[in-house]
Amino acid sequence: MANASCDIGLIGLAVMGQNLVLNMNDHGYKVAVFNRTVSKVDDFLNNEAKGTQVVGAHSVEEFVGLLERPRRVMLMVKAGDVVDQTIDHVLPYLEKGDILIDGGNSLYSDSNRRSKALAEKGILFIGTGVSGGEEGARFGPSIMPGGNPAAWPAVKEILQAIAAKVEDGTPCCDWVGEDGAGHYVKMVHNGIEYGDMQLICEAYQLLQTGLGLSADELHEIFADWNTGELDSFLIEISSTIFARKDDDGKPMVDKILDTAGQKGTGKWTAIDALDLGMPVTLIGESVFARCLSALKEERVVASKVLQGPAAGLASGDRKEFIENVRRALYCSKMISYAQGYMLLSAAAKHYGWNLNMGGIALMWRGGCIIRSRFLGKIKEAYDKNPAIRNLLLDDFFSGVLNNYQASWRKAVVQAIELGVPTPAFFTALAFFDGYRAERLPANLLQAQRDFFGAHTYERVDKPRGEFFHTNWTGRGGRVASTTYNA
């Protein structure tokens, strides 16, 4: 058997796994690789990894034997049962103190379970989010590790070396927290990514429908936006997409069928927000927008039956219209991130994680799909006040929202008048108005609940925590339902 000389091993040679291996090799680490379909190992060594110091293995036993102690094994396999199956295959060859790293898109609750179960066997587990797609994996992703804290010192150097770096050289990788905290942060990242993408798509449709813009004109607008407040990876690639032509010279974007796919992480975020009672409305709407897009055949039928406003372009100044849409996009983006951070705060409290909120923003500054200039403002907000209850209360965020809200409202009104669906713009503005409202109509809702179900209510003139019931019809009894909060 070969000498145990490899710094780390990676199982799973799909595109993300391959690119992470090459990234590690670039940074001077000797990597052992294995894949369930063993032919992929030789294929990788003879092609992408040719000329590197990557070492291939043709069995799990051989693979583990190549690794220096404590053995560091990274899994880049499909989330779900495959992760458990791979762990079960590797486990018999590991020893106490060895480290297993799941770098896939696993559900955080699975990472909670794996961390605890492996700790009982003396194996240190890390569940880490990895964001940035193929290019990020190859040249520097955002890495969000959580799990067993005892494992961090043994993997910190490697993970931070291969991670993206911000301007001052700080790596977009730091310890997130225990158990499934790393995968939770990645889940929220992906939820925010759903929101960002939906908001950009709504801006695109509003500009296209409202002003009749061509793909080339949209390319110019998005390229301009990317030089200012909206500077981000997703705005940048959107600009590039608009410029791409098909073989016939027509815009490629116009040739793509309007049905969106999804892998479930946005849905997980929305479900967990409901479980924790957090109003993460924008991510929820973004998931539902993808679901609606999938009803293509039904929409085609409905388009011939259901009437919208008369077709026509927006009236008024073209430049002002574009700026209103830009500001609406920026304000809605702020709401999306604020909601995401509300969920992170609630999860930290619920699961007992000590999440570094500013540090998370720093991890997202580079490498990942939602990387943007804007994330630096989140880091600054938490540096100023680590205990801030909501990002919207920070001077920068409140200042922009207060200054831009008139434009934001105009964009939403124009969308209504044009019949352009902008659910994420709408829900962001509704949240803004709800969050800033000293009084909401939930008093009537509580009265309704008490009327039909004796669910009780609190009073404005009594201390919080005291509950009352009214016999609304004169026919009800004095007995009230037990109170609970869902």
Disulfide bonds with the S-S distance in Angstrom:
none
